[in-house]
Amino acid sequence: MSDTKHLEDLVIQVRRDILRMVHKVNSGHPGGSLGCTEFFVALYNEIMDRKDSFNMDGIDEDVFFLSNGHISPVFYSVLARAGYFPVEELSTFRLIDSRLQGHPTTHEGLPGVRVASGSLGQGMSVALGAALAKKLNNDDHLVYSLHGDGELQEGQNWEAIMYAAGNNVDNIIATIDLNGQQIDGPTDVVLPMGNLKEKFEAFGWDVVEINQGNNLEEIIKGMAVAKTKTGKGKPVCVMLKTVMGNGVDFMMHTHAWHGKAPNDEQLEIGLKQNAETLGDY
């Protein structure tokens, strides 16, 4: 494992980035972004076998697809702090003519982004296409993807989930962000989905559970287990239990901050809870 202290510092700095980005334009999705901060930091700094330079084809390296594209603030922050583009560019989030639009897009030519995502439910299909391409190219690297739990209410996911198992797509690790919240309320209230672990297993997937999805060490250990299950004839799913708004106390455990920016006072409170570690942009 790499320097855990540095990763913890990076988590805090990314939280600051998220808060400042959405506050500046009074727009964006801080709740899910904060809940997945530890996952993104671990993924890009510890888990994926990736190249420092960006190539759209992603040949001979692991690739990642963000399906729930509205949590772009965390994606942009981690990409920038991994060196894909200047950290200072985070200040352009959601501005006209910015490459950092509310949902990631490819026509903006942003390093690190391989697919436009925002219409929920499509990322699984895209990730499977990339995984099959790697098999055709005899590329033994993996495809990682992230999906919201509420997003699984979209039917296209289940067609893709069925297809993956039926065609032995065993070079994919699809992670589900289980925060139990979506735009209109708790997922169990809006549309209960039952036991997702059992559903994926019934569809023929191997499933790994990470019950502390906001703990860096638990994420790294759990994803390592998931990786050992690849290449064995089954697609792999990770159930990542996170807390919406993690790290900012008044944003936690509620859907209220799914798509709402903090005001000046709330920003100050959030930043005090996440003191600057690696330098603000």
C-alpha positions as CSV (number, residue, x, y, z in Angstrom):
1,M,0.0,0.0,0.0
2,S,1.2,3.5,-0.8
3,D,1.5,6.4,1.7
4,T,-1.9,6.2,3.4
5,K,-1.4,9.6,5.1
6,H,-1.0,11.2,1.7
7,L,-4.1,9.5,0.4
8,E,-6.0,10.7,3.5
9,D,-4.7,14.3,2.9
10,L,-5.8,14.0,-0.7
11,V,-9.3,12.9,0.4
12,I,-9.7,16.1,2.5
13,Q,-8.4,18.3,-0.3
14,V,-10.7,16.7,-2.8
15,R,-13.6,17.4,-0.4
16,R,-12.6,21.1,-0.4
17,D,-12.4,21.1,-4.2
18,I,-16.0,19.7,-4.4
19,L,-17.4,22.3,-2.0
20,R,-15.7,25.2,-3.6
21,M,-16.6,24.1,-7.1
22,V,-20.3,23.8,-6.6
23,H,-20.5,26.9,-4.3
24,K,-18.9,29.2,-6.9
25,V,-21.5,28.5,-9.6
26,N,-24.4,27.6,-7.1
27,S,-24.8,24.4,-9.1
28,G,-23.7,20.8,-9.0
29,H,-24.0,17.6,-6.9
30,P,-22.0,17.6,-3.7
31,G,-23.7,14.8,-1.8
32,G,-22.8,11.9,-4.0
33,S,-19.4,13.4,-4.8
34,L,-18.4,13.6,-1.1
35,G,-19.7,10.1,-0.5
36,C,-17.5,8.6,-3.2
37,T,-14.3,10.7,-2.5
38,E,-12.5,7.9,-0.8
39,F,-13.3,5.5,-3.6
40,F,-12.0,7.8,-6.3
41,V,-8.9,8.6,-4.4
42,A,-8.1,4.9,-3.9
43,L,-9.1,4.0,-7.4
44,Y,-6.8,6.4,-9.2
45,N,-3.9,6.3,-6.7
46,E,-3.8,2.7,-5.5
47,I,-6.1,0.4,-7.4
48,M,-6.0,0.9,-11.2
49,D,-3.0,0.0,-13.3
50,R,-3.1,3.2,-15.4
51,K,-0.7,5.3,-17.4
52,D,0.2,8.9,-16.4
53,S,-0.5,10.1,-19.9
54,F,-4.0,9.9,-21.4
55,N,-4.9,8.0,-24.5
56,M,-8.5,7.6,-25.5
57,D,-8.1,4.0,-26.5
58,G,-6.8,2.9,-23.1
59,I,-4.8,0.1,-24.5
60,D,-2.5,-1.8,-22.1
61,E,-4.0,-0.1,-19.0
62,D,-7.0,-0.3,-16.8
63,V,-9.8,2.1,-17.7
64,F,-12.7,3.6,-15.7
65,F,-16.2,4.7,-16.7
66,L,-18.4,6.9,-14.5
67,S,-22.0,6.0,-15.1
68,N,-23.6,8.4,-12.6
69,G,-22.1,11.4,-14.3
70,H,-23.7,14.0,-12.0
71,I,-21.0,13.4,-9.4
72,S,-18.5,15.0,-11.8
73,P,-17.0,17.3,-9.1
74,V,-15.2,14.4,-7.4
75,F,-14.2,12.9,-10.8
76,Y,-12.8,16.2,-12.0
77,S,-10.9,16.9,-8.8
78,V,-9.3,13.5,-8.6
79,L,-8.4,13.6,-12.3
80,A,-6.8,17.0,-11.9
81,R,-4.9,16.1,-8.8
82,A,-3.7,12.9,-10.6
83,G,-2.1,15.1,-13.2
84,Y,-4.5,14.7,-16.1
85,F,-5.1,18.5,-16.4
86,P,-4.2,21.6,-14.4
87,V,-5.7,21.8,-10.9
88,E,-6.4,25.5,-11.6
89,E,-8.9,24.5,-14.2
90,L,-11.2,23.3,-11.5
91,S,-12.2,27.0,-11.1
92,T,-14.0,26.8,-14.4
93,F,-16.5,24.1,-13.3
94,R,-19.8,24.5,-15.1
95,L,-18.9,27.8,-16.6
96,I,-19.7,28.6,-20.3
97,D,-17.1,27.2,-22.7
98,S,-15.4,25.2,-19.8
99,R,-14.2,21.7,-20.4
100,L,-15.6,20.9,-16.9
101,Q,-19.3,20.7,-17.6
102,G,-21.9,19.5,-15.1
103,H,-21.8,16.0,-16.7
104,P,-18.5,14.8,-18.2
105,T,-18.4,15.0,-22.0
106,T,-15.9,13.8,-24.6
107,H,-16.4,16.5,-27.2
108,E,-14.7,18.9,-24.8
109,G,-11.5,16.9,-25.1
110,L,-10.9,16.5,-21.4
111,P,-8.1,14.1,-20.5
112,G,-9.3,11.2,-18.3
113,V,-12.9,11.3,-19.7
114,R,-13.6,8.5,-22.2
115,V,-17.4,8.8,-22.5
116,A,-20.2,11.3,-22.0
117,S,-22.2,10.3,-18.9
118,G,-25.3,11.8,-17.4
119,S,-28.2,9.9,-18.8
120,L,-28.4,7.3,-16.0
121,G,-28.3,3.6,-16.7
122,Q,-26.0,3.6,-19.7
123,G,-22.6,3.2,-18.1
124,M,-22.8,-0.5,-17.6
125,S,-23.4,-1.1,-21.3
126,V,-20.4,1.2,-22.2
127,A,-18.1,-0.5,-19.7
128,L,-19.1,-3.9,-21.1
129,G,-18.3,-2.8,-24.6
130,A,-14.9,-1.6,-23.5
131,A,-14.3,-4.9,-21.6
132,L,-15.2,-6.9,-24.7
133,A,-12.8,-4.7,-26.8
134,K,-10.0,-5.5,-24.4
135,K,-10.7,-9.2,-24.9
136,L,-10.6,-8.8,-28.7
137,N,-7.3,-6.9,-28.4
138,N,-5.8,-9.6,-26.1
139,D,-5.4,-6.8,-23.5
140,D,-5.5,-8.4,-20.0
141,H,-6.2,-5.2,-18.2
142,L,-9.5,-4.4,-16.4
143,V,-12.4,-2.2,-16.9
144,Y,-13.8,-0.4,-13.8
145,S,-17.1,1.4,-13.5
146,L,-19.2,3.2,-10.9
147,H,-23.0,3.3,-10.7
148,G,-25.5,4.8,-8.3
149,D,-27.8,2.6,-6.4
150,G,-30.8,4.6,-7.5
151,E,-29.5,4.4,-11.0
152,L,-30.2,0.7,-10.9
153,Q,-33.9,1.5,-11.2
154,E,-33.2,2.0,-14.9
155,G,-34.0,-1.1,-16.9
156,Q,-31.1,-1.0,-19.3
157,N,-28.7,-1.9,-16.4
158,W,-30.4,-5.3,-16.0
159,E,-30.1,-6.1,-19.7
160,A,-26.4,-5.3,-19.5
161,I,-26.0,-7.2,-16.2
162,M,-27.7,-10.3,-17.8
163,Y,-25.5,-9.9,-20.9
164,A,-22.3,-9.7,-19.0
165,A,-22.8,-13.0,-17.2
166,G,-24.3,-14.7,-20.2
167,N,-21.2,-13.9,-22.2
168,N,-18.6,-14.5,-19.5
169,V,-17.3,-10.9,-19.4
170,D,-14.9,-11.5,-16.6
171,N,-12.6,-8.5,-17.0
172,I,-15.0,-5.9,-15.5
173,I,-15.4,-4.7,-11.9
174,A,-18.6,-2.7,-11.6
175,T,-19.0,-0.8,-8.3
176,I,-22.4,0.2,-6.9
177,D,-22.4,3.2,-4.6
178,L,-24.9,2.1,-1.9
179,N,-25.7,5.4,-0.1
180,G,-29.4,4.7,0.0
181,Q,-30.3,8.1,-1.3
182,Q,-31.4,9.6,-4.6
183,I,-32.8,12.9,-5.9
184,D,-36.3,12.5,-4.5
185,G,-35.5,10.7,-1.2
186,P,-34.3,7.4,0.2
187,T,-34.1,4.7,-2.4
188,D,-36.2,2.4,-0.3
189,V,-39.0,4.9,-0.3
190,V,-38.7,6.0,-4.0
191,L,-38.5,2.5,-5.4
192,P,-37.3,-0.4,-3.2
193,M,-34.8,-2.6,-5.0
194,G,-34.6,-5.4,-2.5
195,N,-31.3,-7.2,-1.9
196,L,-29.0,-6.0,-4.7
197,K,-26.3,-8.5,-3.7
198,E,-28.7,-11.4,-4.2
199,K,-30.0,-9.9,-7.5
200,F,-26.5,-9.7,-9.0
201,E,-25.7,-13.2,-7.8
202,A,-28.9,-14.5,-9.3
203,F,-27.8,-12.9,-12.6
204,G,-24.6,-14.8,-12.5
205,W,-22.1,-12.2,-11.0
206,D,-19.5,-12.6,-8.3
207,V,-20.2,-10.0,-5.6
208,V,-17.8,-8.4,-3.1
209,E,-19.1,-6.3,-0.3
210,I,-17.2,-3.3,1.2
211,N,-19.3,-2.3,4.2
212,Q,-17.0,0.7,5.1
213,G,-17.1,2.5,1.8
214,N,-15.6,5.7,3.3
215,N,-12.6,4.0,4.7
216,L,-9.5,4.0,2.4
217,E,-7.9,0.9,3.8
218,E,-11.2,-1.1,3.6
219,I,-11.7,0.1,0.0
220,I,-8.2,-0.9,-1.1
221,K,-8.5,-4.3,0.6
222,G,-12.0,-5.0,-0.8
223,M,-11.1,-3.9,-4.4
224,A,-8.0,-6.2,-4.2
225,V,-10.3,-9.1,-3.4
226,A,-12.5,-8.1,-6.3
227,K,-9.5,-8.2,-8.6
228,T,-8.7,-11.7,-7.6
229,K,-12.1,-12.8,-8.8
230,T,-11.6,-11.5,-12.3
231,G,-10.6,-13.8,-15.2
232,K,-12.7,-16.7,-13.8
233,G,-15.7,-16.6,-16.1
234,K,-17.9,-14.3,-14.2
235,P,-18.3,-10.5,-14.1
236,V,-17.5,-8.9,-10.7
237,C,-19.6,-6.5,-8.8
238,V,-18.6,-4.5,-5.7
239,M,-21.3,-3.3,-3.2
240,L,-19.8,-0.2,-1.7
241,K,-21.7,1.1,1.3
242,T,-21.1,4.8,1.5
243,V,-22.6,7.8,3.3
244,M,-24.1,10.6,1.2
245,G,-22.2,13.9,1.9
246,N,-19.5,12.1,3.9
247,G,-17.0,14.5,5.6
248,V,-19.4,17.5,5.9
249,D,-21.7,16.8,8.9
250,F,-24.8,18.8,7.8
251,M,-24.8,17.1,4.4
252,M,-24.5,13.5,5.6
253,H,-27.3,10.8,5.6
254,T,-29.8,12.9,3.6
255,H,-30.8,13.2,0.0
256,A,-31.2,17.0,0.5
257,W,-27.7,17.6,-0.8
258,H,-28.0,15.4,-3.9
259,G,-28.0,18.5,-6.2
260,K,-27.8,21.6,-4.0
261,A,-24.9,23.9,-3.5
262,P,-23.9,25.3,-0.1
263,N,-24.3,29.0,0.6
264,D,-21.5,31.2,1.9
265,E,-22.0,30.3,5.5
266,Q,-22.4,26.6,4.8
267,L,-19.3,26.6,2.6
268,E,-17.3,28.1,5.5
269,I,-18.5,25.4,7.9
270,G,-17.7,22.7,5.4
271,L,-14.2,24.0,4.8
272,K,-13.5,24.3,8.5
273,Q,-14.4,20.6,8.8
274,N,-11.9,19.8,6.0
275,A,-8.8,22.0,6.6
276,E,-6.5,22.6,3.6
277,T,-3.9,19.8,3.2
278,L,-2.4,19.8,-0.3
279,G,-3.2,23.4,-1.5
280,D,-6.4,24.9,-2.8
281,Y,-6.6,25.7,-6.5
